[in-house]
Amino acid sequence: MDPHRRTVRALVSKLSSVSEATRIDALCQLRLMSKQDPETRPIIADAGAIPYIAEALYSSSHPSQENAAATLLNLSITEKEPLMSTRGVLDAVAHVISRHGTTSSPAAVQSSAAAIHSLLSSVDAYRPVVGAKREIVYALIDILRCHVSSPPRTIKDALKALFAIALHPLNRATMIGLGVVPALFSLVVKDGRVGIVEDATAVVAQVAGCEDAADAFRKVSGVGVLADVLDLATAASMRTKENAVSALLNLVRCGGESVAADVRDDVAFGALDGIADVRDAGTAKGKSKAAELLRLLLGESNGNGNGNGNVVLSSDNCSSFGSSRNHDSE
């Protein structure tokens, strides 16, 4: 028998031990193996470890939670299908994330949020499945609400997970219903850390591509916040400005002329220069979106609208998001 397979089987057998110390030691070794040697990941999955690892997330022991969550994160890089097809995995992840402010280890919460993002980063079919787990979506949003007490890395991983969930259009209404819009704009207005604001505006841009977004944005003066971001006096990063442009464009595309009129009013002073700056100095995608937004707001005739400023939908609404971390970093 292959030495790796023999070692993994021995460790998996220890996961059912009555001794918590034995279980933690086995989890720790599986975590290190799955991080340092990618070839062991399918062996770990095939050996039946996943149900035991998921069960460890319910433990009151922080070391158990942390090693289990980090192992799931490592496995999520290559073993997405075994994780998603194992009953109870998502419920266990939801259990950890939903207790981010009470009994869950902060490190386990962070790894669990990162695992959600990893699972959804490349497989479209998993996004509606996770989006239907309201406990997961609500808990990720609640991490943003508690941004003062949540660790920055956990906030960023929660944002990345929400971004991946929002890539499935039908998930956006659920996210809005669970309060993602005020949570996101609170981050943009109150947090101030460049990386977090950039990531928050990326999620804002995705959520804006939904018919329910216009009302939710109005309740928090969201368009005004995005206009402030685009004002050159705020010195926002180019990625943040591109995300703001994408959000406004998606909002107008979904809301039509009535929303476009509201956007025109809010961007009339200062923000138009910011949109023009993205058009002139942004990425290729950013330039294209800024040019389209300017045409729609100024009512000029082009391939995406008509002389009356009416909006025609476009299928490309992705915003700009930062790089992701692929495994636990400890």
Solvent accessible surface area in square Angstrom, and as a share of the most:
residue,aa,sasa,rsa
1,M,130,0.58
2,D,69,0.36
3,P,89,0.56
4,H,71,0.32
5,R,86,0.31
6,R,123,0.45
7,T,61,0.36
8,V,0,0.00
9,R,126,0.46
10,A,49,0.38
11,L,7,0.03
12,V,13,0.08
13,S,73,0.47
14,K,81,0.34
15,L,12,0.06
16,S,69,0.45
17,S,30,0.19
18,V,153,0.88
19,S,43,0.28
20,E,77,0.34
21,A,75,0.58
22,T,45,0.26
23,R,73,0.27
24,I,38,0.19
25,D,69,0.36
26,A,0,0.00
27,L,3,0.02
28,C,49,0.30
29,Q,68,0.30
30,L,0,0.00
31,R,28,0.10
32,L,75,0.37
33,M,35,0.16
34,S,0,0.00
35,K,46,0.20
36,Q,132,0.59
37,D,38,0.19
38,P,74,0.47
39,E,125,0.56
40,T,1,0.00
41,R,11,0.04
42,P,52,0.33
43,I,18,0.09
44,I,0,0.00
45,A,14,0.11
46,D,108,0.56
47,A,31,0.24
48,G,33,0.32
49,A,0,0.00
50,I,4,0.02
51,P,71,0.45
52,Y,83,0.31
53,I,0,0.00
54,A,6,0.05
55,E,114,0.51
56,A,16,0.13
57,L,1,0.00
58,Y,105,0.40
59,S,28,0.18
60,S,109,0.70
61,S,18,0.12
62,H,74,0.33
63,P,66,0.41
64,S,4,0.03
65,Q,7,0.03
66,E,52,0.23
67,N,15,0.07
68,A,0,0.00
69,A,1,0.01
70,A,1,0.01
71,T,0,0.00
72,L,5,0.03
73,L,0,0.00
74,N,0,0.00
75,L,0,0.00
76,S,0,0.00
77,I,45,0.23
78,T,76,0.44
79,E,21,0.09
80,K,27,0.11
81,E,105,0.47
82,P,38,0.24
83,L,3,0.02
84,M,32,0.14
85,S,77,0.50
86,T,31,0.18
87,R,236,0.86
88,G,31,0.30
89,V,4,0.02
90,L,16,0.08
91,D,70,0.36
92,A,0,0.00
93,V,5,0.03
94,A,3,0.02
95,H,43,0.19
96,V,0,0.00
97,I,0,0.00
98,S,41,0.27
99,R,89,0.32
100,H,34,0.15
101,G,65,0.62
102,T,107,0.62
103,T,88,0.51
104,S,6,0.04
105,S,0,0.00
106,P,79,0.50
107,A,39,0.30
108,A,0,0.00
109,V,2,0.01
110,Q,9,0.04
111,S,7,0.05
112,S,2,0.01
113,A,0,0.00
114,A,3,0.02
115,A,4,0.03
116,I,0,0.00
117,H,27,0.12
118,S,14,0.09
119,L,5,0.02
120,L,0,0.00
121,S,57,0.37
122,S,83,0.53
123,V,45,0.26
124,D,97,0.50
125,A,69,0.54
126,Y,34,0.13
127,R,24,0.09
128,P,51,0.32
129,V,71,0.41
130,V,0,0.00
131,G,3,0.03
132,A,77,0.60
133,K,67,0.28
134,R,136,0.50
135,E,90,0.41
136,I,0,0.00
137,V,0,0.00
138,Y,103,0.39
139,A,3,0.02
140,L,0,0.00
141,I,0,0.00
142,D,35,0.18
143,I,1,0.00
144,L,0,0.00
145,R,94,0.34
146,C,47,0.28
147,H,19,0.08
148,V,140,0.81
149,S,94,0.61
150,S,12,0.08
151,P,61,0.38
152,P,67,0.42
153,R,103,0.38
154,T,5,0.03
155,I,0,0.00
156,K,61,0.26
157,D,7,0.03
158,A,0,0.00
159,L,0,0.00
160,K,15,0.07
161,A,0,0.00
162,L,0,0.00
163,F,24,0.10
164,A,1,0.01
165,I,0,0.00
166,A,0,0.00
167,L,43,0.21
168,H,43,0.19
169,P,78,0.49
170,L,144,0.72
171,N,9,0.05
172,R,9,0.03
173,A,43,0.34
174,T,34,0.20
175,M,1,0.00
176,I,24,0.12
177,G,66,0.63
178,L,24,0.12
179,G,16,0.15
180,V,0,0.00
181,V,2,0.01
182,P,66,0.42
183,A,4,0.03
184,L,1,0.00
185,F,7,0.03
186,S,31,0.20
187,L,0,0.00
188,V,15,0.09
189,V,93,0.54
190,K,146,0.62
191,D,25,0.13
192,G,56,0.54
193,R,97,0.35
194,V,96,0.55
195,G,28,0.27
196,I,4,0.02
197,V,20,0.11
198,E,21,0.09
199,D,1,0.00
200,A,0,0.00
201,T,0,0.00
202,A,0,0.00
203,V,0,0.00
204,V,1,0.01
205,A,0,0.00
206,Q,0,0.00
207,V,0,0.00
208,A,0,0.00
209,G,11,0.10
210,C,17,0.10
211,E,151,0.68
212,D,69,0.36
213,A,0,0.00
214,A,14,0.11
215,D,85,0.44
216,A,14,0.11
217,F,2,0.01
218,R,122,0.45
219,K,171,0.72
220,V,44,0.26
221,S,74,0.48
222,G,0,0.00
223,V,16,0.09
224,G,24,0.23
225,V,22,0.13
226,L,0,0.00
227,A,7,0.06
228,D,88,0.46
229,V,15,0.08
230,L,0,0.00
231,D,42,0.22
232,L,90,0.45
233,A,94,0.73
234,T,69,0.40
235,A,91,0.71
236,A,28,0.22
237,S,37,0.24
238,M,57,0.25
239,R,56,0.20
240,T,4,0.03
241,K,17,0.07
242,E,16,0.07
243,N,0,0.00
244,A,0,0.00
245,V,1,0.00
246,S,2,0.02
247,A,0,0.00
248,L,0,0.00
249,L,0,0.00
250,N,3,0.01
251,L,3,0.01
252,V,0,0.00
253,R,16,0.06
254,C,45,0.27
255,G,29,0.28
256,G,22,0.21
257,E,65,0.29
258,S,75,0.49
259,V,7,0.04
260,A,0,0.00
261,A,42,0.33
262,D,54,0.28
263,V,0,0.00
264,R,63,0.23
265,D,107,0.55
266,D,66,0.34
267,V,1,0.01
268,A,49,0.38
269,F,183,0.76
270,G,29,0.28
271,A,0,0.00
272,L,56,0.28
273,D,86,0.45
274,G,0,0.00
275,I,0,0.00
276,A,23,0.18
277,D,40,0.21
278,V,0,0.00
279,R,99,0.36
280,D,91,0.47
281,A,63,0.49
282,G,12,0.11
283,T,81,0.47
284,A,89,0.69
285,K,101,0.43
286,G,4,0.04
287,K,82,0.35
288,S,69,0.44
289,K,14,0.06
290,A,0,0.00
291,A,23,0.18
292,E,10,0.04
293,L,0,0.00
294,L,15,0.08
295,R,73,0.27
296,L,2,0.01
297,L,6,0.03
298,L,106,0.53
299,G,23,0.22
300,E,90,0.40
301,S,87,0.56
302,N,31,0.16
303,G,82,0.79
304,N,40,0.21
305,G,13,0.13
306,N,62,0.32
307,G,56,0.53
308,N,119,0.61
309,G,2,0.02
310,N,64,0.33
311,V,29,0.16
312,V,85,0.49
313,L,121,0.60
314,S,43,0.27
315,S,116,0.75
316,D,65,0.34
317,N,28,0.14
318,C,54,0.32
319,S,15,0.10
320,S,36,0.23
321,F,43,0.18
322,G,28,0.27
323,S,104,0.67
324,S,50,0.32
325,R,58,0.21
326,N,91,0.47
327,H,68,0.30
328,D,4,0.02
329,S,56,0.36
330,E,128,0.58
